[in-house]
Each structure stands twice: as structure tokens, then as C-alpha cells.
Amino acid sequence: MSLISGGIRLLLVAGLLFLCESGVAQGYKTHEIELGPEINQIFLPVHPVGSVQYQPAIGALIAINLRKSFGIDSSISITPTSPISATSLAGGRLTQFFAGGRAGLSKGRLRIYGKFRPGIVSFGSAITRVGPPPQFQFFLGRLTAPAFDFGGITEIGISRRFAARYEAGDTIIRYAGRNLFFGDPPTSPEITHNFEFGIGFMFLFH
């Protein structure tokens, strides 16, 4: 809840800056580099063996505008706390990194982009093996998988130096086949779709 409260305070600060600097709209120009903090939340699907619910993650964003409508967008984030439970697809502290392209349009202070970012997700303590019956002991370990972030970004310029950023999309994770159960053949590769959204505050460099 403290992270969510921090996000609300971030938006309030953005609103105050917008009111204080509303008179500089005519001087607003296209910027080249953006960077700033972000709070994001991912929702993983319920798994047949347990489920995992993550708290909001904190991270950093950096974007380079190659042209007015196209640029490079990247982010890195980590969950400060680990969930109590785990599944064969998730568990432990979650780290994410994405870097790719974005393209869209801008009108004054408003900019809307589509994002297309490959990357990786890494779970610190997922179920990697399941022991034989009758105990069915769970063995935990790090699980890293390639991922793809596909969605949209909305940025609202507050001034020539600041902007609020909102993004949402589908984090597609591809899990490789594994020898999950002792004595059984490897499982088939699996692809999951996971809704994720984020709120950020950007510093703009012209």
C-alpha cells in the first residue's frame, strides 16, 4: 500500500507542476532523452498448482527519441518484497528488463505511443522440480525466461522539463520445457499472457 500511496503522491506533484508551469506551453519543444522512476504492477494468471500475487514493483525508465514519432524505450524493475507462495512459473522476487522500440504521435503536450519491447523476466524462487510421491517435495530456485512487452504508452507534458507517463499492456512470457517432475519427460514450452501497467514521472532533456 505504501508504494501505491507513493504513486498517488507522484501524480499530485505532477499536477502541481502542471498548474505552476501552464504558461510555458508555447515554449514546449520535442525532447531527445527521457528518464525517471516508475511504479508498475503485473498480474500473473492462476496456476493449477498454487498462485502468486505480486506487490507493485519499483524501477527506472529511459527513452531516446530518434524522431518525433519514433524512439527507443527501456525499463528495469524489481519487486521490493517476495510473495509467500510459489508456482512452477513464478515465485520469489521478480526482476524485469525490457528494451525496444516505440512509435506513435504527439499533439502539444500529449504523446501516445505503441511499445514493442523484448526482454527478460527473472523469478528469484519458483518451483523448479517436484519430488516423487508420496512426499511430492517442492524444490525452489531461480527461473529466468525471455519475454515481450506489447502495449501502449501515454505521456502528458507538464513543462519543458517534466512529464507524467502511463503505460499498460501484455507481458508475454515464454517458458522453456523443463524436467519438472522426477522420472517424467520434459514439459512442453509454455507461453503466458500477463496484464501489466505502470505510472512514471519523466525528466526531459532537450
N, C-alpha and C positions, 0 to 999 in steps of 0.2 A: 504493500500500500504506500510505503514511503516513496518508491520510485514513481508511482502514479501521481502522488502529490507533487513530486518534483516536476513532472511533466506539465501539470496544471500551472505551477508557478512559472515555468518556462514560457507558456503561452501568454500568461498575464504580462510578463516582462516584454514579450514581443508586441503585445497590444499597446503598452505604454510607449514603447519606442515608435510605434506607428503613429500614435497621436502627436508625439513630440516633434516628429520629423515629417509630418504630412505635407509640409510646404516645399519639400525638395523633389517632388515628383517630376517636375520638368527637367531636373538635372540628372535623373536616373539613367544610367548607361549599362550596356551589356558588360558583364564582368568575365574574367578569364578563369579564375580559380575560386572554388568554394570549399570551405572546411568547417567542421563543427561537431558538437556532440549529438547523440541520438538515443532515444529510448525506444525499444521495439519489443514486440510480443509475438510469439509463434504458437500456433495451436496444432498439436500433433493428433492424428486420429487415434481412436481407442484400438488397442491391440488385443488379439484373442487371449494373450497371456499378460494380463495387467494393463495399466495405462499410466501415462506420465503427464503431469501438468506443470509447465514451467512458469516461473515468475518472470516479469519483464526483465529484459537484458539491457545493459548499457554499452555504448560503443561510440565509434567515431566515423565520420563521413568525409570523403574528399572527392571533388569533381573538378574536371578540367574541361572547359568549353572550347572545343576546337573551332566550332562555328556557332552562330546564333541559335541554330536549331539542332545541333548535334554535339555530343561530347562523351567523355569517359567518366564513369561513375563507379565508385568503390566504397565498401564499408567493411568494418570489422566490429564484432560484438561478442560479449560473454555474459552469461548469467551469473550474478553475484552469489546466488545460493543454488544448491543442488536439490532436486526433488527426492523425496523419501523412497519412492518406488522406482522400478526399472522394468523395461521390456527388452526383447531381443532387437528392437530398433531404436531405443533411446534410453537415457539414464545418465545420471551424474551431471556435472557442469557442462553446459553447451557453449561451444565456441563456433562462430560462423565468420567466413570471409568470402566476399564477392567482389569481382571487378569485371566490368564490361562496358557496354555502350548504352547510351540513351539518346532518344530523338523525339522532337516534338515541336511545339510552337510557343511563342510568347506574345503577350499583348500588354504593354505597360508594365505594371508590377506583377502580373500573373503569368506564370510559366507552367505548362503542362507537358510532361514527357512520358513516353513509354520506355521501360527499362528492360534490358536483356543482359543479365549478368551471370556468367558461370562462376563457380566457386567450390568451396568445400564446407561441410559441417562435421564437427567432431564432438562426440558424446564421451564424457570422462569415465562413465561407469555403467555401461549397458550389459545386458546378458549376452555373453559370447559363447557359452557352452552350457548344456543341460546334461547332468549326470544320469546314469541308467537307473531304472526302477530297482527297488521301490522308493528310494530316497528322492530321486529327481533333484539333486543338488544343483543350484544355480551358480555358475562361475561368472564373475563380473570383470570387465576390462574396457579399455578404450576402443571405441568404434568410430572410424572416420570414413566418410563416403562423399563422392562427388555430388554436387547439387547445381541447380539452376534457378535463378531468381527472375521471375517474369511477372511484370505488373506495371503500375503507374506511379508517377511522382507529380505532386502539385507543390509549387513554390510560390509564396506570396512575398514580394519585396516590401520590406519595412522602411528601408532607406537605401542610400547608395552602398552602405557597408553591411547591412543585415537583411536576412530573410528567414521566414518560417517555412519549414518543409514538412510535408505529409506524404506518406507513401503506403501502398498496400499492394498485395499480390500473392502469387502462388510460389512457394518454395518447394521445388521438385527435387526429391532426394532419391538417388539410385543406390540401392544396397546390393553388393555383390553376393553371390551364392556362398554359403558357409556350411561347415560341418557342425551344425548347431547341436544335434543330438548324437551322443556316443553310439557308434555302431550303425548309424543310418547314413545314407548317401547325402551329399551336399544339398542344401536347399537351393531353389531356383532364385535367380536375381529378382529383386522386387523394387518397384517404383511407387513412391507415395507422394501425394499432393497435400501440402500443408499451408493453410492461410496464415499470413504474417502481415503486420502493419507496424509503422514506426512514425514517431514525431521527432523532428530535429530543429535545431537553431543554427543557421549558417552565417559564417563570416565571409564576406565577399571581397575579393581582391581584383582590382581593375588593371 
